[in-house]
Amino acid sequence: MIPLASPDVGADERERVLDVLDSGQLADGEEVRAFEREFARYCGTEHAVATTNGTTALHAAFEALGIGEGDAVVTTPFSFIASANSIVHAGAEPAFADVEPTTLTLDPARVEEVLAERDDVAAILAVHIYGMPADMDRLRALADEYDVALVEDAAQAHGATYEGEPVGSLADAACFSFYPTKNMTSGEGGMITTDDGALAERAARFCDHGRTVEYRHGEVGHNFRMTSLCAAIGRAQLEKLPEYNLARRGNAAYLTEHFAGTSVETPAEPDGRTPVYHQYTVRSDHRDLLESHLADHGVSSAVYYPLPIHEQPAYPDVDVSLPVAERAAERVLSLPVHPDLSVADLEAVVDAVERFDHSERVPEAAADEGRVDS
């Protein structure tokens, strides 16, 4: 079976972890500070604050921005639920706006509608879904016009760029995840990047139980500290990230070229946006049949995400129609794109999709439908 993800943790990571074990400094310490400096440099920001995971990074960022009870944050319904949950954890309310049909990132026109309707919005949270940067210029303009904060959820977009600028440097704060399936991993972990020194200091304090000096706590915070073991893995992975992303983009280009003429709709790359393909996500009007067919032919795939957040049982009081996100959830299917794929693997993925178009399982004429706009 060709796996959907294949974390690459090798000798470099093992050696660095052993060095940390030998040092005896296993918890938060200089290894974490070094990872923060290196990741900030990679993203082109002045500061970075390491956390335990991407969700806690978002939560801490909202706390550092002073967002809480009585506030709303405009965000996308088409994301992992952590994007919305982090807003709730901070005491605020997610206000959902629909997504762009082509990129499935937050649609600035729909965001503006929410901003015009509500007077309690304190921030916009843009999610770079599948490693595709959101339309940050237009979202920045809206944030400035309505005097609200702008935050990037870059959990899937390490190394992506927008108009030549790295994701993580495009908003008041940005948040990353280092979960094992991401473009780089630290085992578990997260990171906040920002150019605002005061914001970084508040976030770091919140992640350390509100500590100001040793055993002095100026506020109620959390223990969101990254361990030195995770930081050691992350530092080794960060050095490999450009190579990983180059491979992902190459694999994505191969798939897009060879899927031409098939029934699947391939990902778009708008001018000025350079995605890093955390997922290579096609769309199909026969998604469930295709997923089953691929499994039968040795190709792993998965649906990210089968239910928009506003339709999740965890949000029973949200009553809003978001047709683009809802339609996407019915059609998206992510295929293998990770750096460990061989040419033979890529050929097998393409062959499996082509066989699907000519199989008896797909309704007649599906192969002739071509790409269908959402």
C-alpha positions as a Markdown table, in Angstrom:
| # | Residue | x | y | z |
|---|---|---|---|---|
| 1 | Met | 0.0 | 0.0 | 0.0 |
| 2 | Ile | 1.4 | 3.4 | -0.9 |
| 3 | Pro | 1.0 | 5.4 | 2.3 |
| 4 | Leu | -0.6 | 8.8 | 2.5 |
| 5 | Ala | 2.1 | 10.1 | 4.8 |
| 6 | Ser | 5.6 | 8.9 | 5.6 |
| 7 | Pro | 7.4 | 10.9 | 8.3 |
| 8 | Asp | 11.2 | 10.9 | 7.7 |
| 9 | Val | 13.0 | 10.7 | 11.0 |
| 10 | Gly | 16.5 | 9.4 | 10.7 |
| 11 | Ala | 20.0 | 9.4 | 12.1 |
| 12 | Asp | 20.3 | 13.2 | 12.5 |
| 13 | Glu | 17.2 | 13.3 | 14.7 |
| 14 | Arg | 18.3 | 10.3 | 16.7 |
| 15 | Glu | 21.7 | 11.8 | 17.3 |
| 16 | Arg | 20.3 | 15.1 | 18.5 |
| 17 | Val | 17.8 | 13.4 | 20.8 |
| 18 | Leu | 20.6 | 11.4 | 22.3 |
| 19 | Asp | 22.6 | 14.6 | 22.9 |
| 20 | Val | 19.6 | 16.1 | 24.8 |
| 21 | Leu | 19.3 | 12.9 | 26.8 |
| 22 | Asp | 23.0 | 13.0 | 27.7 |
| 23 | Ser | 22.6 | 16.7 | 28.7 |
| 24 | Gly | 20.0 | 15.9 | 31.3 |
| 25 | Gln | 18.0 | 19.1 | 30.2 |
| 26 | Leu | 14.9 | 17.3 | 28.9 |
| 27 | Ala | 12.2 | 20.0 | 29.5 |
| 28 | Asp | 12.1 | 23.6 | 28.2 |
| 29 | Gly | 15.6 | 25.0 | 27.9 |
| 30 | Glu | 18.3 | 26.2 | 25.5 |
| 31 | Glu | 17.5 | 23.6 | 22.9 |
| 32 | Val | 14.0 | 25.1 | 22.7 |
| 33 | Arg | 15.4 | 28.6 | 22.5 |
| 34 | Ala | 17.7 | 27.6 | 19.6 |
| 35 | Phe | 14.7 | 26.1 | 17.8 |
| 36 | Glu | 12.7 | 29.3 | 18.3 |
| 37 | Arg | 15.6 | 31.4 | 16.9 |
| 38 | Glu | 16.1 | 29.2 | 13.9 |
| 39 | Phe | 12.4 | 28.9 | 13.0 |
| 40 | Ala | 11.9 | 32.7 | 13.3 |
| 41 | Arg | 14.9 | 33.2 | 11.0 |
| 42 | Tyr | 13.3 | 30.7 | 8.5 |
| 43 | Cys | 10.0 | 32.5 | 8.5 |
| 44 | Gly | 11.6 | 35.9 | 8.4 |
| 45 | Thr | 10.2 | 37.1 | 11.7 |
| 46 | Glu | 11.8 | 38.7 | 14.7 |
| 47 | His | 10.4 | 36.3 | 17.3 |
| 48 | Ala | 9.1 | 32.7 | 17.7 |
| 49 | Val | 7.5 | 31.0 | 20.7 |
| 50 | Ala | 7.5 | 27.2 | 20.9 |
| 51 | Thr | 4.5 | 25.4 | 22.3 |
| 52 | Thr | 3.2 | 21.8 | 22.8 |
| 53 | Asn | 1.2 | 21.7 | 19.5 |
| 54 | Gly | -0.5 | 23.7 | 16.9 |
| 55 | Thr | -3.7 | 24.1 | 18.9 |
| 56 | Thr | -2.0 | 25.5 | 21.9 |
| 57 | Ala | 0.0 | 27.8 | 19.6 |
| 58 | Leu | -3.3 | 29.3 | 18.3 |
| 59 | His | -4.8 | 29.5 | 21.8 |
| 60 | Ala | -1.7 | 31.3 | 23.2 |
| 61 | Ala | -1.6 | 33.7 | 20.3 |
| 62 | Phe | -5.3 | 34.7 | 20.9 |
| 63 | Glu | -4.6 | 35.1 | 24.6 |
| 64 | Ala | -1.5 | 37.3 | 23.8 |
| 65 | Leu | -3.7 | 39.4 | 21.4 |
| 66 | Gly | -6.1 | 40.0 | 24.3 |
| 67 | Ile | -9.0 | 38.2 | 22.5 |
| 68 | Gly | -11.5 | 36.6 | 24.8 |
| 69 | Glu | -15.0 | 36.8 | 26.1 |
| 70 | Gly | -17.3 | 39.0 | 24.1 |
| 71 | Asp | -15.1 | 38.8 | 21.0 |
| 72 | Ala | -15.6 | 37.0 | 17.7 |
| 73 | Val | -13.0 | 35.8 | 15.3 |
| 74 | Val | -13.8 | 35.4 | 11.6 |
| 75 | Thr | -12.5 | 32.1 | 10.2 |
| 76 | Thr | -13.0 | 29.3 | 7.8 |
| 77 | Pro | -15.3 | 26.3 | 8.3 |
| 78 | Phe | -13.1 | 24.2 | 6.0 |
| 79 | Ser | -10.2 | 23.2 | 8.3 |
| 80 | Phe | -9.3 | 20.8 | 11.1 |
| 81 | Ile | -11.6 | 21.6 | 14.0 |
| 82 | Ala | -8.6 | 22.9 | 16.1 |
| 83 | Ser | -8.8 | 26.2 | 14.2 |
| 84 | Ala | -12.2 | 27.0 | 15.7 |
| 85 | Asn | -11.6 | 25.2 | 19.0 |
| 86 | Ser | -8.6 | 27.4 | 19.7 |
| 87 | Ile | -10.9 | 30.5 | 19.5 |
| 88 | Val | -13.3 | 28.9 | 21.9 |
| 89 | His | -10.5 | 28.0 | 24.3 |
| 90 | Ala | -9.6 | 31.6 | 24.4 |
| 91 | Gly | -13.2 | 32.5 | 25.4 |
| 92 | Ala | -14.2 | 34.0 | 22.0 |
| 93 | Glu | -16.6 | 32.9 | 19.3 |
| 94 | Pro | -15.8 | 31.6 | 15.9 |
| 95 | Ala | -17.7 | 33.5 | 13.1 |
| 96 | Phe | -17.5 | 31.4 | 9.9 |
| 97 | Ala | -17.1 | 32.8 | 6.4 |
| 98 | Asp | -17.1 | 30.7 | 3.3 |
| 99 | Val | -14.1 | 29.8 | 1.2 |
| 100 | Glu | -12.8 | 30.5 | -2.3 |
| 101 | Pro | -13.9 | 27.9 | -4.8 |
| 102 | Thr | -10.5 | 27.4 | -6.3 |
| 103 | Thr | -8.1 | 27.3 | -3.3 |
| 104 | Leu | -10.6 | 26.5 | -0.5 |
| 105 | Thr | -8.9 | 29.2 | 1.6 |
| 106 | Leu | -10.9 | 32.0 | 3.4 |
| 107 | Asp | -12.8 | 34.1 | 0.8 |
| 108 | Pro | -12.1 | 37.8 | 1.5 |
| 109 | Ala | -15.4 | 38.8 | 0.0 |
| 110 | Arg | -17.3 | 36.6 | 2.5 |
| 111 | Val | -15.1 | 37.8 | 5.3 |
| 112 | Glu | -16.0 | 41.4 | 4.5 |
| 113 | Glu | -19.7 | 40.5 | 4.7 |
| 114 | Val | -19.2 | 39.2 | 8.2 |
| 115 | Leu | -17.2 | 42.2 | 9.3 |
| 116 | Ala | -19.9 | 44.5 | 8.0 |
| 117 | Glu | -22.6 | 42.6 | 9.8 |
| 118 | Arg | -21.0 | 42.3 | 13.2 |
| 119 | Asp | -19.5 | 44.8 | 15.6 |
| 120 | Asp | -17.8 | 42.2 | 17.9 |
| 121 | Val | -15.1 | 40.9 | 15.6 |
| 122 | Ala | -11.6 | 41.2 | 17.1 |
| 123 | Ala | -9.6 | 39.2 | 14.6 |
| 124 | Ile | -9.5 | 37.3 | 11.3 |
| 125 | Leu | -8.0 | 33.8 | 11.4 |
| 126 | Ala | -6.8 | 32.7 | 7.9 |
| 127 | Val | -6.0 | 29.0 | 7.4 |
| 128 | His | -3.5 | 28.0 | 4.8 |
| 129 | Ile | -5.3 | 24.8 | 4.0 |
| 130 | Tyr | -3.3 | 21.9 | 2.5 |
| 131 | Gly | -0.3 | 24.2 | 2.4 |
| 132 | Met | -2.0 | 26.8 | 0.1 |
| 133 | Pro | -1.6 | 30.4 | 1.3 |
| 134 | Ala | -4.7 | 32.3 | 1.8 |
| 135 | Asp | -5.2 | 35.7 | 0.0 |
| 136 | Met | -3.3 | 37.6 | 2.6 |
| 137 | Asp | -3.1 | 41.0 | 0.8 |
| 138 | Arg | -6.9 | 41.3 | 0.8 |
| 139 | Leu | -7.3 | 39.9 | 4.3 |
| 140 | Arg | -4.6 | 42.3 | 5.6 |
| 141 | Ala | -6.5 | 45.2 | 3.9 |
| 142 | Leu | -9.7 | 44.1 | 5.6 |
| 143 | Ala | -8.0 | 43.7 | 9.0 |
| 144 | Asp | -6.6 | 47.2 | 8.7 |
| 145 | Glu | -9.9 | 48.7 | 7.5 |
| 146 | Tyr | -11.9 | 47.2 | 10.3 |
| 147 | Asp | -9.1 | 47.6 | 12.9 |
| 148 | Val | -8.9 | 43.9 | 13.8 |
| 149 | Ala | -6.0 | 41.5 | 14.3 |
| 150 | Leu | -4.9 | 39.1 | 11.5 |
| 151 | Val | -3.6 | 35.6 | 12.5 |
| 152 | Glu | -2.3 | 32.9 | 10.2 |
| 153 | Asp | -3.1 | 29.2 | 10.9 |
| 154 | Ala | 0.0 | 27.9 | 9.1 |
| 155 | Ala | -0.2 | 24.4 | 10.6 |
| 156 | Gln | -0.1 | 22.9 | 7.1 |
| 157 | Ala | 2.1 | 25.4 | 5.3 |
| 158 | His | 5.7 | 25.4 | 6.6 |
| 159 | Gly | 7.7 | 27.0 | 3.8 |
| 160 | Ala | 4.9 | 28.2 | 1.6 |
| 161 | Thr | 5.1 | 31.7 | 0.2 |
| 162 | Tyr | 2.7 | 34.5 | -0.7 |
| 163 | Glu | 4.0 | 37.1 | -3.2 |
| 164 | Gly | 7.5 | 35.8 | -2.5 |
| 165 | Glu | 7.1 | 36.3 | 1.3 |
| 166 | Pro | 7.2 | 33.3 | 3.7 |
| 167 | Val | 4.1 | 32.2 | 5.4 |
| 168 | Gly | 4.4 | 33.0 | 9.1 |
| 169 | Ser | 5.5 | 36.6 | 8.4 |
| 170 | Leu | 2.2 | 37.8 | 6.8 |
| 171 | Ala | 0.1 | 38.7 | 9.9 |
| 172 | Asp | 0.2 | 40.0 | 13.4 |
| 173 | Ala | 0.9 | 36.4 | 14.5 |
| 174 | Ala | 1.2 | 33.0 | 12.8 |
| 175 | Cys | 0.9 | 29.5 | 14.2 |
| 176 | Phe | 2.4 | 26.2 | 13.1 |
| 177 | Ser | 2.0 | 22.6 | 14.0 |
| 178 | Phe | 4.8 | 19.9 | 14.0 |
| 179 | Tyr | 2.5 | 16.9 | 14.2 |
| 180 | Pro | 4.2 | 13.8 | 12.6 |
| 181 | Thr | 2.3 | 14.1 | 9.3 |
| 182 | Lys | 3.2 | 17.7 | 8.7 |
| 183 | Asn | 5.8 | 18.9 | 6.2 |
| 184 | Met | 8.3 | 18.8 | 9.1 |
| 185 | Thr | 7.8 | 17.3 | 12.6 |
| 186 | Ser | 9.1 | 17.5 | 16.1 |
| 187 | Gly | 7.0 | 14.5 | 17.2 |
| 188 | Glu | 4.5 | 16.9 | 18.6 |
| 189 | Gly | 4.9 | 20.7 | 18.9 |
| 190 | Gly | 3.8 | 24.1 | 17.8 |
| 191 | Met | 5.2 | 27.5 | 17.1 |
| 192 | Ile | 4.0 | 31.1 | 17.1 |
| 193 | Thr | 5.9 | 33.6 | 14.9 |
| 194 | Thr | 5.6 | 37.4 | 15.0 |
| 195 | Asp | 7.4 | 40.6 | 14.6 |
| 196 | Asp | 5.7 | 42.0 | 17.8 |
| 197 | Gly | 8.1 | 41.6 | 20.7 |
| 198 | Ala | 5.4 | 42.4 | 23.3 |
| 199 | Leu | 3.0 | 39.9 | 21.8 |
| 200 | Ala | 5.8 | 37.2 | 21.8 |
| 201 | Glu | 6.5 | 38.0 | 25.5 |
| 202 | Arg | 2.9 | 37.7 | 26.4 |
| 203 | Ala | 2.5 | 34.4 | 24.5 |
| 204 | Ala | 5.6 | 32.9 | 26.1 |
| 205 | Arg | 4.4 | 34.0 | 29.6 |
| 206 | Phe | 1.0 | 32.4 | 29.0 |
| 207 | Cys | 2.7 | 29.2 | 27.9 |
| 208 | Asp | 4.6 | 29.1 | 31.2 |
| 209 | His | 1.8 | 29.4 | 33.7 |
| 210 | Gly | 1.9 | 33.2 | 33.5 |
| 211 | Arg | 5.4 | 33.2 | 35.0 |
| 212 | Thr | 7.2 | 36.6 | 35.2 |
| 213 | Val | 10.2 | 35.5 | 37.3 |
| 214 | Glu | 10.9 | 32.3 | 39.1 |
| 215 | Tyr | 7.8 | 31.2 | 41.0 |
| 216 | Arg | 6.1 | 34.6 | 40.4 |
| 217 | His | 3.0 | 34.5 | 38.2 |
| 218 | Gly | 1.4 | 37.6 | 37.0 |
| 219 | Glu | -1.6 | 35.8 | 35.4 |
| 220 | Val | -3.3 | 32.5 | 35.0 |
| 221 | Gly | -1.6 | 30.7 | 32.2 |
| 222 | His | -1.1 | 27.1 | 31.0 |
| 223 | Asn | 1.8 | 24.7 | 30.7 |
| 224 | Phe | 2.2 | 24.8 | 26.9 |
| 225 | Arg | 6.0 | 24.5 | 27.0 |
| 226 | Met | 7.8 | 22.5 | 24.3 |
| 227 | Thr | 10.3 | 19.9 | 25.5 |
| 228 | Ser | 14.0 | 19.9 | 24.6 |
| 229 | Leu | 13.5 | 16.5 | 23.0 |
| 230 | Cys | 10.9 | 17.8 | 20.6 |
| 231 | Ala | 13.0 | 20.8 | 19.9 |
| 232 | Ala | 16.0 | 18.6 | 19.0 |
| 233 | Ile | 13.9 | 16.7 | 16.4 |
| 234 | Gly | 12.4 | 20.0 | 15.1 |
| 235 | Arg | 15.8 | 21.6 | 14.6 |
| 236 | Ala | 17.0 | 18.6 | 12.5 |
| 237 | Gln | 13.8 | 18.6 | 10.5 |
| 238 | Leu | 14.0 | 22.3 | 9.8 |
| 239 | Glu | 17.3 | 21.8 | 8.1 |
| 240 | Lys | 15.6 | 19.3 | 5.7 |
| 241 | Leu | 12.4 | 21.3 | 5.2 |
| 242 | Pro | 13.5 | 23.0 | 1.9 |
| 243 | Glu | 14.4 | 19.6 | 0.4 |
| 244 | Tyr | 11.1 | 18.1 | 1.6 |
| 245 | Asn | 9.0 | 20.9 | 0.1 |
| 246 | Leu | 10.9 | 20.7 | -3.2 |
| 247 | Ala | 10.1 | 17.0 | -3.4 |
| 248 | Arg | 6.4 | 17.6 | -2.5 |
| 249 | Arg | 6.1 | 20.3 | -5.2 |
| 250 | Gly | 7.7 | 18.1 | -7.7 |
| 251 | Asn | 5.4 | 15.2 | -6.9 |
| 252 | Ala | 2.4 | 17.5 | -7.1 |
| 253 | Ala | 3.5 | 18.8 | -10.5 |
| 254 | Tyr | 3.8 | 15.2 | -11.7 |
| 255 | Leu | 0.3 | 14.3 | -10.6 |
| 256 | Thr | -1.3 | 17.5 | -12.0 |
| 257 | Glu | 0.4 | 16.9 | -15.4 |
| 258 | His | -0.6 | 13.2 | -15.5 |
| 259 | Phe | -4.2 | 13.7 | -14.2 |
| 260 | Ala | -5.0 | 16.0 | -17.2 |
| 261 | Gly | -7.9 | 14.4 | -19.0 |
| 262 | Thr | -9.0 | 12.3 | -16.1 |
| 263 | Ser | -12.2 | 12.9 | -14.1 |
| 264 | Val | -10.5 | 14.4 | -11.1 |
| 265 | Glu | -10.2 | 18.2 | -10.6 |
| 266 | Thr | -6.6 | 19.0 | -9.6 |
| 267 | Pro | -5.4 | 21.7 | -7.2 |
| 268 | Ala | -5.0 | 25.2 | -8.6 |
| 269 | Glu | -1.9 | 27.5 | -8.0 |
| 270 | Pro | -3.0 | 31.1 | -8.2 |
| 271 | Asp | -0.4 | 33.7 | -9.3 |
| 272 | Gly | 1.6 | 34.8 | -6.3 |
| 273 | Arg | 0.9 | 31.8 | -4.1 |
| 274 | Thr | 3.4 | 29.0 | -3.8 |
| 275 | Pro | 1.9 | 26.1 | -1.9 |
| 276 | Val | 3.9 | 23.3 | -0.3 |
| 277 | Tyr | 1.4 | 20.5 | -0.6 |
| 278 | His | 0.9 | 19.2 | 2.9 |
| 279 | Gln | -1.9 | 17.4 | 1.1 |
| 280 | Tyr | -2.4 | 16.9 | -2.7 |
| 281 | Thr | -6.2 | 17.2 | -2.8 |
| 282 | Val | -8.2 | 16.5 | -5.8 |
| 283 | Arg | -12.0 | 16.8 | -6.2 |
| 284 | Ser | -14.3 | 14.2 | -7.6 |
| 285 | Asp | -18.1 | 13.9 | -8.0 |
| 286 | His | -17.6 | 10.2 | -7.2 |
| 287 | Arg | -15.2 | 10.7 | -4.3 |
| 288 | Asp | -16.3 | 7.8 | -2.1 |
| 289 | Leu | -16.2 | 5.3 | -5.0 |
| 290 | Leu | -12.8 | 6.7 | -6.0 |
| 291 | Glu | -11.5 | 6.3 | -2.4 |
| 292 | Ser | -12.6 | 2.7 | -2.3 |
| 293 | His | -11.1 | 2.0 | -5.7 |
| 294 | Leu | -7.8 | 3.4 | -4.8 |
| 295 | Ala | -7.6 | 1.3 | -1.7 |
| 296 | Asp | -8.3 | -1.8 | -3.8 |
| 297 | His | -5.4 | -0.8 | -6.0 |
| 298 | Gly | -2.9 | -0.2 | -3.2 |
| 299 | Val | -3.1 | 3.6 | -2.9 |
| 300 | Ser | -3.9 | 5.2 | 0.4 |
| 301 | Ser | -6.1 | 8.3 | 0.4 |
| 302 | Ala | -8.2 | 10.3 | 2.9 |
| 303 | Val | -10.9 | 12.9 | 3.2 |
| 304 | Tyr | -9.7 | 16.2 | 4.7 |
| 305 | Tyr | -12.4 | 17.2 | 5.8 |
| 306 | Pro | -15.7 | 15.2 | 5.5 |
| 307 | Leu | -17.7 | 17.7 | 7.6 |
| 308 | Pro | -17.2 | 21.4 | 7.7 |
| 309 | Ile | -16.7 | 22.8 | 11.2 |
| 310 | His | -20.0 | 24.6 | 11.3 |
| 311 | Glu | -21.8 | 21.3 | 10.8 |
| 312 | Gln | -19.8 | 19.4 | 13.5 |
| 313 | Pro | -21.8 | 18.2 | 16.5 |
| 314 | Ala | -19.5 | 20.2 | 18.7 |
| 315 | Tyr | -21.0 | 23.4 | 17.3 |
| 316 | Pro | -24.8 | 22.7 | 17.5 |
| 317 | Asp | -25.8 | 26.4 | 17.8 |
| 318 | Val | -24.1 | 27.5 | 14.6 |
| 319 | Asp | -26.8 | 28.1 | 12.0 |
| 320 | Val | -25.2 | 29.3 | 8.8 |
| 321 | Ser | -25.1 | 28.2 | 5.1 |
| 322 | Leu | -21.7 | 28.1 | 3.6 |
| 323 | Pro | -22.2 | 26.3 | 0.3 |
| 324 | Val | -18.7 | 26.3 | -1.1 |
| 325 | Ala | -17.2 | 24.6 | 2.0 |
| 326 | Glu | -20.2 | 22.2 | 2.2 |
| 327 | Arg | -19.8 | 21.2 | -1.5 |
| 328 | Ala | -16.0 | 20.8 | -1.1 |
| 329 | Ala | -16.5 | 18.5 | 1.9 |
| 330 | Glu | -18.5 | 16.2 | -0.4 |
| 331 | Arg | -15.8 | 16.1 | -3.2 |
| 332 | Val | -12.3 | 16.4 | -1.7 |
| 333 | Leu | -9.9 | 13.5 | -1.6 |
| 334 | Ser | -6.2 | 13.7 | -0.6 |
| 335 | Leu | -3.7 | 11.5 | -2.4 |
| 336 | Pro | 0.0 | 10.6 | -1.5 |
| 337 | Val | 2.4 | 13.5 | -2.3 |
| 338 | His | 5.1 | 13.0 | 0.5 |
| 339 | Pro | 8.8 | 13.2 | -0.3 |
| 340 | Asp | 9.4 | 9.4 | 0.0 |
| 341 | Leu | 7.3 | 8.6 | -3.1 |
| 342 | Ser | 9.2 | 7.0 | -5.9 |
| 343 | Val | 8.5 | 7.5 | -9.6 |
| 344 | Ala | 6.9 | 4.0 | -9.6 |
| 345 | Asp | 4.6 | 5.1 | -6.7 |
| 346 | Leu | 3.5 | 8.2 | -8.6 |
| 347 | Glu | 2.9 | 6.1 | -11.7 |
| 348 | Ala | 0.8 | 3.7 | -9.7 |
| 349 | Val | -1.3 | 6.6 | -8.3 |
| 350 | Val | -2.0 | 7.9 | -11.8 |
| 351 | Asp | -2.7 | 4.4 | -13.1 |
| 352 | Ala | -5.2 | 3.8 | -10.3 |
| 353 | Val | -7.1 | 7.0 | -11.1 |
| 354 | Glu | -7.1 | 6.2 | -14.8 |
| 355 | Arg | -8.4 | 2.7 | -14.1 |
| 356 | Phe | -11.2 | 4.2 | -12.0 |
| 357 | Asp | -12.3 | 6.3 | -15.0 |
| 358 | His | -12.6 | 3.1 | -17.1 |
| 359 | Ser | -14.0 | 0.9 | -14.4 |
| 360 | Glu | -17.6 | -0.4 | -14.0 |
| 361 | Arg | -17.7 | 1.2 | -10.5 |
| 362 | Val | -17.9 | 4.7 | -11.8 |
| 363 | Pro | -21.2 | 5.9 | -13.3 |
| 364 | Glu | -21.2 | 5.9 | -17.0 |
| 365 | Ala | -19.7 | 9.0 | -18.6 |
| 366 | Ala | -17.8 | 10.0 | -15.4 |
| 367 | Ala | -14.5 | 9.9 | -17.3 |
| 368 | Asp | -15.9 | 12.4 | -19.8 |
| 369 | Glu | -17.0 | 14.9 | -17.2 |
| 370 | Gly | -13.6 | 16.4 | -16.9 |
| 371 | Arg | -12.9 | 19.0 | -14.2 |
| 372 | Val | -16.0 | 20.4 | -12.5 |
| 373 | Asp | -16.0 | 23.8 | -10.8 |
| 374 | Ser | -17.3 | 23.9 | -7.3 |
